[in-house]
Each structure stands twice: as C-alpha cells, then as structure tokens.
Amino acid sequence: MMSLFDNPTTEVANRSGRSQPTVSKFFNEVTIRQKSWMSCYEACLELVEEQEAKLKKLYEKSNKLISKDESAIKKEQ
C-alpha cells in the first residue's frame, strides 16, 4: 500500500468509510473493532487490485510501443 499510493491512509479511509485515525490504527496494527478492520482490509485489497490492473495496462502498452519501435528499426535496416 505504502509504495502504491502517496497517502494510503486517506485512500483507505475514503474507500472504507472509516476515519483516518481508525485507518492509521489499522496500518499500525493497533486493535480496532473487527468490523472496522474488515472494512479497511477489503478497501486495501480493492485499491491494490485496481492499482495493479492500471500498472499492468501501462506495462502492456509500453511493451507494444517498444515492439513497434523494434520492428520499425528492423525494417529500416
């Protein structure tokens, strides 16, 4: 989470509907209500999955561009 988002606490708070102090406790492994913990955990999973999907698309696009450039270079040679 920390490497994928500039401010993961805010992202998770917005997604989960929990307060930022509750989300901070979640990240710092302080005991919180189980319902709050589950909300934060599910929000984290969703956010990571979405971010990974975006990164995968960007990676695939960049690979397509690279392969197009490589085939153009081969044609020129």
N, CA, C and O atoms as a GROMACS GRO file, in nm:
protein
  308
    1MET      N    1   0.082  -0.118   0.000
    1MET     CA    2   0.000   0.000   0.000
    1MET      C    3   0.087   0.125   0.000
    1MET      O    4   0.063   0.219  -0.076
    2MET      N    5   0.186   0.124   0.085
    2MET     CA    6   0.268   0.243   0.102
    2MET      C    7   0.343   0.279  -0.027
    2MET      O    8   0.364   0.397  -0.056
    3SER      N    9   0.382   0.179  -0.103
    3SER     CA   10   0.456   0.207  -0.226
    3SER      C   11   0.364   0.237  -0.345
    3SER      O   12   0.410   0.292  -0.446
    4LEU      N   13   0.238   0.203  -0.334
    4LEU     CA   14   0.146   0.225  -0.445
    4LEU      C   15   0.072   0.359  -0.439
    4LEU      O   16   0.024   0.407  -0.542
    5PHE      N   17   0.064   0.418  -0.322
    5PHE     CA   18  -0.014   0.541  -0.305
    5PHE      C   19   0.065   0.645  -0.228
    5PHE      O   20   0.144   0.611  -0.138
    6ASP      N   21   0.044   0.772  -0.263
    6ASP     CA   22   0.111   0.881  -0.191
    6ASP      C   23   0.060   0.891  -0.048
    6ASP      O   24   0.138   0.912   0.045
    7ASN      N   25  -0.071   0.876  -0.031
    7ASN     CA   26  -0.130   0.885   0.103
    7ASN      C   27  -0.229   0.770   0.121
    7ASN      O   28  -0.350   0.790   0.108
    8PRO      N   29  -0.180   0.651   0.151
    8PRO     CA   30  -0.268   0.535   0.162
    8PRO      C   31  -0.374   0.547   0.271
    8PRO      O   32  -0.483   0.492   0.259
    9THR      N   33  -0.342   0.619   0.378
    9THR     CA   34  -0.439   0.634   0.487
    9THR      C   35  -0.564   0.704   0.436
    9THR      O   36  -0.676   0.662   0.466
   10THR      N   37  -0.546   0.810   0.359
   10THR     CA   38  -0.659   0.883   0.302
   10THR      C   39  -0.735   0.797   0.203
   10THR      O   40  -0.858   0.794   0.204
   11GLU      N   41  -0.663   0.727   0.118
   11GLU     CA   42  -0.726   0.641   0.017
   11GLU      C   43  -0.814   0.535   0.083
   11GLU      O   44  -0.929   0.514   0.043
   12VAL      N   45  -0.760   0.468   0.183
   12VAL     CA   46  -0.834   0.362   0.252
   12VAL      C   47  -0.951   0.421   0.330
   12VAL      O   48  -1.060   0.362   0.333
   13ALA      N   49  -0.930   0.535   0.393
   13ALA     CA   50  -1.040   0.600   0.467
   13ALA      C   51  -1.155   0.634   0.373
   13ALA      O   52  -1.271   0.610   0.406
   14ASN      N   53  -1.122   0.691   0.258
   14ASN     CA   54  -1.227   0.725   0.161
   14ASN      C   55  -1.300   0.601   0.110
   14ASN      O   56  -1.422   0.601   0.097
   15ARG      N   57  -1.224   0.496   0.082
   15ARG     CA   58  -1.284   0.374   0.026
   15ARG      C   59  -1.364   0.297   0.130
   15ARG      O   60  -1.470   0.242   0.099
   16SER      N   61  -1.315   0.293   0.253
   16SER     CA   62  -1.377   0.209   0.356
   16SER      C   63  -1.488   0.280   0.432
   16SER      O   64  -1.573   0.216   0.494
   17GLY      N   65  -1.487   0.413   0.429
   17GLY     CA   66  -1.585   0.488   0.507
   17GLY      C   67  -1.544   0.501   0.654
   17GLY      O   68  -1.624   0.545   0.736
   18ARG      N   69  -1.421   0.463   0.685
   18ARG     CA   70  -1.370   0.474   0.822
   18ARG      C   71  -1.290   0.603   0.835
   18ARG      O   72  -1.247   0.661   0.735
   19SER      N   73  -1.271   0.646   0.958
   19SER     CA   74  -1.196   0.770   0.981
   19SER      C   75  -1.046   0.746   0.960
   19SER      O   76  -0.998   0.633   0.967
   20GLN      N   77  -0.974   0.854   0.935
   20GLN     CA   78  -0.830   0.841   0.917
   20GLN      C   79  -0.760   0.790   1.043
   20GLN      O   80  -0.667   0.710   1.031
   21PRO      N   81  -0.802   0.833   1.164
   21PRO     CA   82  -0.739   0.773   1.282
   21PRO      C   83  -0.760   0.621   1.292
   21PRO      O   84  -0.670   0.549   1.335
   22THR      N   85  -0.878   0.574   1.253
   22THR     CA   86  -0.903   0.430   1.256
   22THR      C   87  -0.814   0.358   1.154
   22THR      O   88  -0.759   0.252   1.183
   23VAL      N   89  -0.801   0.417   1.037
   23VAL     CA   90  -0.717   0.357   0.933
   23VAL      C   91  -0.570   0.359   0.977
   23VAL      O   92  -0.497   0.263   0.952
   24SER      N   93  -0.528   0.465   1.041
   24SER     CA   94  -0.390   0.471   1.093
   24SER      C   95  -0.368   0.360   1.195
   24SER      O   96  -0.262   0.296   1.195
   25LYS      N   97  -0.465   0.337   1.280
   25LYS     CA   98  -0.454   0.228   1.378
   25LYS      C   99  -0.444   0.094   1.305
   25LYS      O  100  -0.367   0.007   1.345
   26PHE      N  101  -0.522   0.077   1.200
   26PHE     CA  102  -0.518  -0.045   1.120
   26PHE      C  103  -0.376  -0.068   1.066
   26PHE      O  104  -0.321  -0.177   1.079
   27PHE      N  105  -0.318   0.036   1.005
   27PHE     CA  106  -0.183   0.024   0.949
   27PHE      C  107  -0.077   0.002   1.056
   27PHE      O  108   0.024  -0.064   1.032
   28ASN      N  109  -0.099   0.058   1.173
   28ASN     CA  110  -0.003   0.043   1.283
   28ASN      C  111  -0.030  -0.079   1.370
   28ASN      O  112   0.033  -0.098   1.474
   29GLU      N  113  -0.125  -0.160   1.326
   29GLU     CA  114  -0.161  -0.285   1.393
   29GLU      C  115  -0.205  -0.265   1.538
   29GLU      O  116  -0.177  -0.346   1.626
   30VAL      N  117  -0.276  -0.154   1.560
   30VAL     CA  118  -0.339  -0.128   1.690
   30VAL      C  119  -0.477  -0.194   1.686
   30VAL      O  120  -0.542  -0.193   1.581
   31THR      N  121  -0.522  -0.249   1.796
   31THR     CA  122  -0.650  -0.318   1.799
   31THR      C  123  -0.765  -0.221   1.770
   31THR      O  124  -0.777  -0.116   1.832
   32ILE      N  125  -0.848  -0.260   1.672
   32ILE     CA  126  -0.970  -0.186   1.639
   32ILE      C  127  -1.083  -0.287   1.626
   32ILE      O  128  -1.059  -0.408   1.626
   33ARG      N  129  -1.205  -0.238   1.616
   33ARG     CA  130  -1.319  -0.329   1.603
   33ARG      C  131  -1.303  -0.416   1.479
   33ARG      O  132  -1.247  -0.374   1.378
   34GLN      N  133  -1.354  -0.538   1.490
   34GLN     CA  134  -1.340  -0.632   1.378
   34GLN      C  135  -1.406  -0.579   1.252
   34GLN      O  136  -1.353  -0.595   1.142
   35LYS      N  137  -1.522  -0.516   1.267
   35LYS     CA  138  -1.593  -0.462   1.151
   35LYS      C  139  -1.508  -0.353   1.083
   35LYS      O  140  -1.502  -0.346   0.960
   36SER      N  141  -1.445  -0.269   1.163
   36SER     CA  142  -1.358  -0.165   1.108
   36SER      C  143  -1.237  -0.227   1.040
   36SER      O  144  -1.196  -0.184   0.932
   37TRP      N  145  -1.179  -0.329   1.104
   37TRP     CA  146  -1.063  -0.396   1.048
   37TRP      C  147  -1.097  -0.457   0.912
   37TRP      O  148  -1.021  -0.444   0.816
   38MET      N  149  -1.213  -0.523   0.904
   38MET     CA  150  -1.254  -0.585   0.777
   38MET      C  151  -1.277  -0.480   0.669
   38MET      O  152  -1.239  -0.500   0.554
   39SER      N  153  -1.338  -0.369   0.705
   39SER     CA  154  -1.360  -0.261   0.608
   39SER      C  155  -1.229  -0.209   0.553
   39SER      O  156  -1.214  -0.189   0.432
   40CYS      N  157  -1.134  -0.187   0.641
   40CYS     CA  158  -1.003  -0.138   0.598
   40CYS      C  159  -0.931  -0.242   0.512
   40CYS      O  160  -0.872  -0.208   0.409
   41TYR      N  161  -0.936  -0.365   0.555
   41TYR     CA  162  -0.869  -0.473   0.482
   41TYR      C  163  -0.927  -0.488   0.341
   41TYR      O  164  -0.852  -0.498   0.244
   42GLU      N  165  -1.059  -0.490   0.330
   42GLU     CA  166  -1.124  -0.503   0.200
   42GLU      C  167  -1.093  -0.383   0.111
   42GLU      O  168  -1.071  -0.398  -0.010
   43ALA      N  169  -1.090  -0.263   0.170
   43ALA     CA  170  -1.056  -0.144   0.093
   43ALA      C  171  -0.914  -0.154   0.040
   43ALA      O  172  -0.887  -0.118  -0.075
   44CYS      N  173  -0.822  -0.203   0.122
   44CYS     CA  174  -0.683  -0.222   0.079
   44CYS      C  175  -0.676  -0.318  -0.038
   44CYS      O  176  -0.608  -0.291  -0.138
   45LEU      N  177  -0.745  -0.430  -0.027
   45LEU     CA  178  -0.743  -0.528  -0.136
   45LEU      C  179  -0.794  -0.468  -0.266
   45LEU      O  180  -0.733  -0.485  -0.371
   46GLU      N  181  -0.906  -0.398  -0.258
   46GLU     CA  182  -0.964  -0.336  -0.378
   46GLU      C  183  -0.868  -0.235  -0.439
   46GLU      O  184  -0.846  -0.234  -0.561
   47LEU      N  185  -0.812  -0.150  -0.356
   47LEU     CA  186  -0.721  -0.047  -0.406
   47LEU      C  187  -0.596  -0.107  -0.470
   47LEU      O  188  -0.552  -0.062  -0.575
   48VAL      N  189  -0.540  -0.209  -0.407
   48VAL     CA  190  -0.421  -0.274  -0.463
   48VAL      C  191  -0.454  -0.342  -0.595
   48VAL      O  192  -0.378  -0.331  -0.692
   49GLU      N  193  -0.566  -0.411  -0.601
   49GLU     CA  194  -0.606  -0.477  -0.726
   49GLU      C  195  -0.625  -0.376  -0.838
   49GLU      O  196  -0.581  -0.399  -0.951
   50GLU      N  197  -0.690  -0.263  -0.808
   50GLU     CA  198  -0.711  -0.160  -0.909
   50GLU      C  199  -0.577  -0.101  -0.956
   50GLU      O  200  -0.557  -0.081  -1.075
   51GLN      N  201  -0.489  -0.075  -0.863
   51GLN     CA  202  -0.360  -0.018  -0.897
   51GLN      C  203  -0.277  -0.115  -0.979
   51GLN      O  204  -0.212  -0.075  -1.075
   52GLU      N  205  -0.281  -0.242  -0.943
   52GLU     CA  206  -0.206  -0.342  -1.020
   52GLU      C  207  -0.262  -0.356  -1.161
   52GLU      O  208  -0.186  -0.374  -1.256
   53ALA      N  209  -0.393  -0.347  -1.176
   53ALA     CA  210  -0.454  -0.353  -1.309
   53ALA      C  211  -0.409  -0.234  -1.394
   53ALA      O  212  -0.379  -0.250  -1.512
   54LYS      N  213  -0.404  -0.115  -1.334
   54LYS     CA  214  -0.357   0.003  -1.406
   54LYS      C  215  -0.212  -0.014  -1.448
   54LYS      O  216  -0.175   0.017  -1.561
   55LEU      N  217  -0.130  -0.062  -1.356
   55LEU     CA  218   0.011  -0.081  -1.387
   55LEU      C  219   0.031  -0.186  -1.496
   55LEU      O  220   0.119  -0.172  -1.581
   56LYS      N  221  -0.050  -0.290  -1.492
   56LYS     CA  222  -0.040  -0.395  -1.594
   56LYS      C  223  -0.075  -0.338  -1.732
   56LYS      O  224  -0.008  -0.369  -1.830
   57LYS      N  225  -0.179  -0.255  -1.739
   57LYS     CA  226  -0.216  -0.192  -1.866
   57LYS      C  227  -0.103  -0.105  -1.918
   57LYS      O  228  -0.070  -0.109  -2.037
   58LEU      N  229  -0.045  -0.025  -1.829
   58LEU     CA  230   0.066   0.061  -1.870
   58LEU      C  231   0.184  -0.022  -1.919
   58LEU      O  232   0.249   0.013  -2.018
   59TYR      N  233   0.212  -0.130  -1.850
   59TYR     CA  234   0.323  -0.218  -1.888
   59TYR      C  235   0.297  -0.279  -2.027
   59TYR      O  236   0.386  -0.283  -2.112
   60GLU      N  237   0.174  -0.326  -2.048
   60GLU     CA  238   0.140  -0.385  -2.178
   60GLU      C  239   0.149  -0.281  -2.289
   60GLU      O  240   0.197  -0.311  -2.398
   61LYS      N  241   0.102  -0.159  -2.262
   61LYS     CA  242   0.111  -0.052  -2.362
   61LYS      C  243   0.256  -0.022  -2.396
   61LYS      O  244   0.292  -0.007  -2.513
   62SER      N  245   0.337  -0.012  -2.294
   62SER     CA  246   0.478   0.021  -2.319
   62SER      C  247   0.546  -0.091  -2.396
   62SER      O  248   0.631  -0.065  -2.482
   63ASN      N  249   0.512  -0.216  -2.367
   63ASN     CA  250   0.569  -0.328  -2.442
   63ASN      C  251   0.527  -0.324  -2.588
   63ASN      O  252   0.608  -0.354  -2.676
   64LYS      N  253   0.402  -0.288  -2.615
   64LYS     CA  254   0.355  -0.277  -2.753
   64LYS      C  255   0.430  -0.167  -2.826
   64LYS      O  256   0.468  -0.183  -2.942
   65LEU      N  257   0.450  -0.055  -2.757
   65LEU     CA  258   0.523   0.055  -2.820
   65LEU      C  259   0.667   0.016  -2.848
   65LEU      O  260   0.722   0.049  -2.953
   66ILE      N  261   0.728  -0.053  -2.754
   66ILE     CA  262   0.866  -0.096  -2.773
   66ILE      C  263   0.876  -0.194  -2.889
   66ILE      O  264   0.966  -0.183  -2.971
   67SER      N  265   0.783  -0.289  -2.896
   67SER     CA  266   0.790  -0.387  -3.004
   67SER      C  267   0.764  -0.321  -3.140
   67SER      O  268   0.821  -0.362  -3.240
   68LYS      N  269   0.677  -0.218  -3.144
   68LYS     CA  270   0.654  -0.145  -3.269
   68LYS      C  271   0.781  -0.072  -3.311
   68LYS      O  272   0.818  -0.073  -3.428
   69ASP      N  273   0.846  -0.010  -3.214
   69ASP     CA  274   0.970   0.060  -3.244
   69ASP      C  275   1.078  -0.037  -3.292
   69ASP      O  276   1.151  -0.006  -3.386
   70GLU      N  277   1.088  -0.151  -3.228
   70GLU     CA  278   1.187  -0.251  -3.268
   70GLU      C  279   1.160  -0.302  -3.408
   70GLU      O  280   1.254  -0.319  -3.486
   71SER      N  281   1.034  -0.328  -3.442
   71SER     CA  282   1.005  -0.377  -3.576
   71SER      C  283   1.027  -0.268  -3.681
   71SER      O  284   1.064  -0.299  -3.794
   72ALA      N  285   1.005  -0.142  -3.644
   72ALA     CA  286   1.033  -0.033  -3.738
   72ALA      C  287   1.183  -0.021  -3.762
   72ALA      O  288   1.227   0.005  -3.874
   73ILE      N  289   1.260  -0.040  -3.656
   73ILE     CA  290   1.406  -0.033  -3.669
   73ILE      C  291   1.456  -0.147  -3.757
   73ILE      O  292   1.544  -0.127  -3.840
   74LYS      N  293   1.401  -0.268  -3.739
   74LYS     CA  294   1.444  -0.383  -3.820
   74LYS      C  295   1.411  -0.361  -3.967
   74LYS      O  296   1.489  -0.399  -4.054
   75LYS      N  297   1.295  -0.300  -3.995
   75LYS     CA  298   1.256  -0.274  -4.133
   75LYS      C  299   1.351  -0.174  -4.199
   75LYS      O  300   1.382  -0.186  -4.318
   76GLU      N  301   1.396  -0.077  -4.120
   76GLU     CA  302   1.488   0.023  -4.173
   76GLU      C  303   1.624  -0.036  -4.206
   76GLU      O  304   1.693   0.010  -4.297
   77GLN      N  305   1.663  -0.139  -4.131
   77GLN     CA  306   1.795  -0.200  -4.151
   77GLN      C  307   1.787  -0.288  -4.270
   77GLN      O  308   1.886  -0.351  -4.307
   0.00000   0.00000   0.00000
